[in-house]
Amino acid sequence: MSADSGIEMVVAIIRPARLENVKRALVEAGAPSLTVTNVSGRGSQPATKSQWRGEEYVVDLHQKVKIECVVADTPAEDVVEAIREAACTGEPGDGKIFVLPVSDACQVRTGKRGPDAV
């Protein structure tokens, strides 16, 4: 299949506390299938200082959730907007959303390829 297969992957890195809101928003947008991974990262969110056993240390890697959603029938822009609205708190560290082209997909159970596999 070509890179213009009509399949796109939306990847979002968000705050863990906003995951339930994003899941609901994706169902409403018509893209309920997703993969969720716990990740750590840093960006514009400021580092914080913590103490453990009397020693102070800097926490500059914050816990985040990575959501991957592959779409073919639902426009990726609708998915991006649903995630953005559900994940936004207005504070630094809300996350990022990326849209990537998917050249092909294959469903393991049936062997379907392309948009039919999604």
N, C-alpha and C positions, 0 to 999 in steps of 0.2 A: 504494500500500500504506500501511497505517497504521503508526504508530510502534511498535505492538505486533505486529510481524511475526514475532517469534520468532527474529530474527537479532540477535546481539550482537557487538560488537568489543571484544576484550581488548587493551589497549595496555600494554606493560610497558617501563620504562626500567631497564636492569640494567648490571652490570659486563661488559665485553667478555669477560673470562676465564670467565664463567659461561654463555656462549652455547651451547656444546656440550652442557652438562648440561641446559639448558632445552629444546633441540631434542629430545633423547632423551626427556625427560619429556613433551613435547607429543605425541610419537608414541605413547607408552604410554597417554596420556589420550584418544587417539582424535582429536586435532586436529593433524595433521601439517603443514597448510598455514599458512605464515606469510610475512610480509614483514619484512626486517631492514634497518635504516638506522643508520649511524654518526652519533651526535649528541654534542654537548657540553652540559654543564649544571652547575648547582650547587644544593646543598640543604644537608643536615646534615653532609655530608662536609667536614672542615676543609680550608682552603687550605694549600698547601705553597709553600715558597720554593725557587727554582732559580737557577742562574747560567748566563749565556751571555755569552761574551767578557768576563768579569770583571764584568759588571753583574748585580746581583741583581734578580729580579722575582718577583711572586707569581702562582702558578697557582691560580685559583679556579674555572675552568671545567674540569671533569674529563671525560675521554672516556667515553662510555657507548654502549650499543646500545639502539635502540628496536625492539621487536618488536610487530607488529600481527598479530592472529589473529582472523579473523571466523568465528563458529560459529553453527550452526543446530541440528544434531542432537546435539551434545555440550553438556552444561550448562556455562555460562560459569564457574560456581563451581568445577567440576572443573579447568578450564583455569587459573583463578587459583591454585588450590591447587598444581597441578603446577608452575607457574612459580615461586611463592613458595618451595616446598621446594627446587627445583633452583637458584635464584638466591641463596639466603640464605647469607651467610658469618657473620652475627652482628655485623658491623662497620658503623659509619655509612657511608652511600654505597651500600648494597645496591640501592637503587632504589625504584620505586613501580609499582603496577599499577592501571589504570583500566578500568572496564567501561562501555561506551557502547551505547545502543540504536542499531540500524541500521534506518532506515525501509524501505529497499528495497535490492535488489541485482540486477544484470543481468550475465549472462555474455556477454561480447563475441562469442565464436565462435558460440554456439548461440541467443542471444537469450532463454535461460531467465531467469525472474524469481523473486524471493523466495527462500525457503529452497532451492529446486531449483538456484539459481545458485551457492550456496555449496558 
